[in-house]
Amino acid sequence: MKNKLVFACVVLALFAMGAAAGSVAYSAVCLASWANRTLLSEWLPYVLAISIGALTIVTAYFTYRFVRQCSLQDPPKLKDDEVLPMTIIIPALNEERTIARCVESIMSADYCKNKLEVIIAYEPPPRCTDSTPLLARRLAEKYENVKAIPNKDGHRGTKAGAINSCLKEASGTIIGIYDADHVVAKDALLRASAQFASDEKLACLGGKVIIRDVNYNWFTALVGNECAVFNNFSRYVSQLFTGRHMVYGSNLFIRKEVLEAIGGFDESSLTEDCDLGMKLVCGNYPMKVDYSIKSYEQPAITVRDWWHQRVRWTWGGISVLKKYVKASSSNASGRSVKAFLLYSLGTTGILFSVVFMGFVGFMLYMDVLTPMVLFICVAPLSVLFAAESIVDFCEGRGSVLDMALSIFVRPFIICAYSLVGVYALVMDALREDRAWHPNQRI
């Protein structure tokens, strides 16, 4: 109850700051003369529209480049001796509805089976309360190159621990990591192997995340490709400007020797993937994203799941930023510092966005701005969402309704993200317990 009360007070305070800023700006101009008030009401919308329009054009340009980069190319042709040994690790807790489909998609991938190993790192009872351990063992019996290993001893209880506990068992030189709700494209593993084979210095490789089952219920249809858009495009921008990106914890590949050299995953982190990314950034390890490496993940299917998942991501990101601020600032690599600063902008932008909403709200109340300005403000996001929907439509996944939602509805999710961010900041400031809320599976 305490954290919710503080959260409400902080949100109201930020809104009030925005409204106060709007009031000061309005008063400074309007009290001078009536003519200035008319000038403000007539020209401010145009100034805002031109500014947002310019930002939209820039966004459209980079979105076009991003979509071009995502375009499918012919799968690489590798000889059997060029294919690198790969171990796929799948952490699994209460995944009885998804684990079989995930493993089957990996086993049906276009990859040399004698160079592919799959390890299901399942959580044993009492933490696991469904039949995941039984299904994992059955899959291990069905496929010769699938192992089922319980996450036990000192590693129990976390995804990071499950992965770390399997590293000694992994025979591959490349470690691939997939969440149990993912369905892997047939050529994904081969594309990943080709990237590592062509660049011996490459340490870490990410792929594109695509949301599946978007029509499962009204909420998944409404939110749609939101996660994929923010995830994929943010990594693209970071990689473009810094040569580094923040790691996403599924559809991820890393050299085993590198993962061991940096000490594996941090088992105390809420976002072990984010922490891994900062380890790689601070260690100046080469990394990239190949958006032709595709994997399909399940969305959050309820508002509660969506909220808790985003809070965990944001809260974990804040913790990682605090942990690595000294390491990043003292690192000799300019790219490392730029990657850190670019990522930290997302956290500081959370507070600014709430203040900005208060500012716009005041201007709407004073009839200086019209409701149409709201759509103008989110126009850059509309471009991003629409581009993803166009790609989905061209690949047979999208629809006209999905396109309409991407243009007119999903951009306003940024408002919910702002509230998520403030809540995460409050939880971190109050040092609340980091409870983990599992998502429901389809």
N, C-alpha and C positions, 0 to 999 in steps of 0.2 A: 504493500500500500504506500509506503514511504517513497519508493522510487517512482511510482505513478504520479504522486502528488508533486514531487520535484520536477518530473517531466512536464506536467501541465504548466507549472509556474515558469519553467524555462521557455517553453513554446510561446506562452503569452508574453513573456518579457521580450523575446525576439520579435514577435509581431508588433509589440508596442514600439520597439526601437525603429522598425520600418515605418510604422505610422507616424512616429515623431519626426523621422527624417523627411517624410512626405509633407508633414505639416509645416516644418521649417522652410522647405523649398517653396511650398505653396504660398506661405505668408510673406516670404522675402520678396517674391515677385508680385503677388497680387495686392499687397497693401500699398505698394508704391503708387499704383494708379489702376483705374478700371481698364485702361487700355492694355496694361501688362497682363491682366487676368484673361482678357480676350486673346491676347497673343499666346499665353501659356496654353489655353484650352485648344487653340487652333493648331499650334505648331508642335507642342510636345508629342502628340500622337504621330506626327510625321517624322520627327527626329527619332522616336523609338522605332517606328516602322523601318526607317532607312538603316538604322543600326542593326536591328535584328535581321533585316533583309540581307545586309552585307555578310553577317554571320551565317545566314542560311546558305548563301552562295558558296562560301568557303566550305561549309559542312557538306554541301552537295558535291563539291569537287573531290574532297577526300573520300566521301562515300562512294563516288564513282570509281576511284582508284581501288578502294577496298573491295567493291563488288568484282572488279576485273581480276583482282588477286585471288578472289574466292572461286573464280570460274574453273570448272573441272578441266584438267588436262589429262592426256592419256597416261595411264599408270606407268611408272618406270619399269623397264625390262631389265631384270637382274639375273645373272647366272646363279646357279645354286651355290657356288662357292663365294659369291658376292653378298648373299643374304646373311645378315648378322644374326647370331643366336639371340633370341629375345625371350624374356620372362615377363609375363603379364601377371600382375598382382591385383586381386580383387578383394578389398576389405568388405566384409559382409556382417551386418547385424540386423536381424529380423527382416531378411530379404527373401523370404520364401516365395513371394509373388514374382520376383524379378531375376533371381540369380541364374536360373536355368536358361532363360532367354539370353542373358548376357553372355554366358559361357558358350552357348550354342553359336551365337553370332561370331565369337572369336574363333571357335574351332572350324567354322565354315569360311573363314577368311582365306584370301589367296596368299598363302604363306607356306613355306616348306615346313611340313609337320615335324620333321626331325630336328628343326632349329627353333621350334616354338614350345614354350613351356607355360602352363597356366597354374597359378597358385591361388586357391581360394582361402583367404585368411579370415576364417569365421570366428565370431565371438561365441564362446561356449556358454552354457547355462551357469549361473542363474540370470546373467544379463541378457542373454538371448532367450526369448520366450516363445519362439515359434520353431518350425522344423528346418530352419536354415542349416544347422550342422548335419542333419540327416541327408538333405538334398546335396550338400557339398560332398559328402562321402560317396553318395551314389554317382555323382558326376565324375568323381575321381576313379571309381570302378569302371565307368563307361568308357572313359578316354585314358589311354596309356600315358599321355603327357599332361594330365591334369592332376594336381595334388590338392588335398584338403588339409590345411594346417590350422589347428586351434590357436587363437591368440591368448597366451597364458603367461604365467609368471609375472615378471615386472612390467611387461608391455600391455597388460590387460586393460580394456576399457576405452581405447581410443583408436581412431583410424591410423594415426601416425604410428602408434605402437604395433598395430597389426602389420603394417608395411615393414617396419624395422625388424620385427621378429622373423620375417621371411627372407631377409636379405642373404643370410648365410645359406639358405636352402636354394636360392636362385642360381641357376646355371648360366643364364644369359648374360651377355655383355651389355645389353640394353634392357633397362627395366621400364616396362609400360604399366601405367596405373589407370584403372577404370573403376568408377563406382558401380555397384551392382545393378543399378537401374539403367545403365547404358546399353544401347544396341550399337555395335560397331560396324561401320561400312566395310564391305568385303576387301577393298583395296587399301584400307587405312594403315594396316601394319606394314605392308610392302612399301608404301609411300614413306613411312617413318624410317624404315630400314635404309631406303635409298638416300635419304637426307644425311643420315649418320655415315653411310658408306662413302658419300661424296665429299664429306667434310670431317676430317679426323679431329679437328679442334672443337666441333660442335658438342656442347655439353648437355643442353636441354632443348627439347622440342615440344611445342604445344600444337594442338589441332583445333579445328572449329567445332563448337558445340551447337547442336540444333535441337530445338524443343520438339518432342513428339507428343502425341495424344492431346493436342491443343483443344480438341472438341469434346473432351471427356465430360466436362460440365460447364455451367455458365461462367464460373470463375476462370477456368483455364482458357476458355474462349476469349474472355475479356482481356486477360493479361497476355495471352498468346506468346509472342516471341520476345517479350520484354527482357528476360534473362539473357537470351542469346545476343540480342542487340547490344546491351550494355557490356556484356562480357567480351564479345568478339571485337567490337569497335574500340573499346578502351585499350585492349592489348595491341590492336593495330596502331593506334595513335602513339602509344608509349614506345613501341618498337620502331616506328617511323622516325621519331624525334630523338630517341635516346639510344637506340640499338639494344634496348633491354625491355622486358615486359614483366608484369606481375603474373606469376604462374597460376593456372587454374588446375585444381586437383584431380581432374579426370580427363581422359584423352591426352595424357601426359607421358612423355618419354624422356628418360635421362640415362646417361651412361652409368653403369653400376659403380665403376671406380670413382666417378665424381660424387655420387650419392654417399659412398662410404667415406670419401675424403672430407666432406663437409659435415659428417656426423649424422647422416640420415635426417629424418624428420624430427621436429621438436614435438615431443609428446605432451607438453604442457600447453601448447598453443591452441586457441580456439579455431584458428585458420592455419593449419599446418602447411597448406599449399602456399599461402601468402608468405609465411615465414621462410619456406624453402626458396621462394623467389628472391627474397632479400638476401639470403645467404649467397645465392648465385650472383646477384648484382654486386654485393660488397666484395665477393671473391673474384669479380671481373671474369666470370665464366661466359663464353659465347653461348648465346641462346637465340632462338627464333620461333616464329609461328608459321606453320604451313596450313593454310585454310582449305586445302584440298583433302586434308586428313580429317574425315568427318565421323562424328559420333552423335547418337541421338539419345537425349536424356529426358526423363520424366519431369514435368513441371510440378511445382507446389499446387496441390489440388484444393486447398482451402485457404481462406484468408488468414487463419491462425498459423498454418504451416508457412505461408508466404512471409508473414510478419516475423516469426521467430527465426526463420532461415536468414532473412536479410539483416536482422539485428545481430545474429551471430557473425555473419560475414563482416559487417561494419565494425562491430566491437572487436573482433579479432584483428581487423586491419589497423585499428587504433592502437591496440596493444603491440603489434609488430612495429608500427612507426615509432612508438616510444622506445622499444627495445633497440632498434637499429639506428636511431638518430645520431648517436656519437660515432658509430662505425661508418655510417654513410658520409658524415661531414668530414671525417679524418681520412677517408679513402682517397688515394691519389687519382683515381679514375674520375674524369669529368662526367662520363656517362653514368657512373654510379650515383653521383650527386644529383644529376638532372633527373634520373629515374625516380630517385627518392622524392625530389621536389614535386615532380609531376604527379606522383601518387598521393602525396600529402595534400595537394590542391583539392582532391576529392573530399577530404575530411573537412578542410576549412570552408570549402564551398557549401557544405551542408548548412552551416550557420548562416552564411550570406544568403542562401536561397530562401530561408525562412524570413530573414529581414526584408528581402526583396518582395516577398509575397505580402508582407505588411505594408510596404511602400505602395505597391500596385493597388492593394485593397483600399488604401486611403484615397488614392487618386480616383479610383472608381466611385467611391462614396461621394467625392466632391464633384463628380461629373466632368472631371478633367479628361479622363479616359473612358472609352466605351468597352463593353464586354468583348468586342472583336479583338481588342488588344491582347486578350488572353491567348487567343489562337495565334496571333503574331509572335508572342513571346516563345511559344513552344514550336514554332515552325522548323527550327533546326532539328529538333527531335522527330518531328513528323517526317522529315526527309530520311532520317536513319531508319525509322520503323517501316516506312513505305518501301525503302530499298530492300530490306530483308523480306518483306511480304512479296515483292516482285520476284525475288530469287526463289522463294518457296513456291510461288505460283508457276514459274517456269519449270520447276522440278517436280510439279505435280502434287504439291502439298498444300498450296494456298487456295484462297477463294476470294470472291468479291467482298464478302462480309469481312473477312480477315483484313483485306486492304483498307476498307473503310474504318475499321477499328484502329488500324495502325496510324492512319492519318489524323483522325479526329478524337480518339479516346486515349490510346496508350501513352501519348506524350505527357499527359497530365499525371501519369504515375510518378513523375519526378517529384510531385508534391508529397506523395506518400513516402518516397525515398528520403525526402528531407526530414520528415517526422521520424522515420526509422533511424536516421543518423543522429538526430538530437537525443532520441531515447538511448541509443548505444553510448553516446558521450556521457549521459547522465549515469547510466549503469556503471561505466568505467570510473567515473568520478566518485561514485558512492562505494566502489569496490564490492559490488554485489557478487553473489555466488554465480559462477558460470554454468548454469544449468543447460543441458543439451536436450533439445526437443526434436525427436525423430519425426520425419515426414511420413505421412501415409503413402502407401504404394497402391498402384492400380493393379 
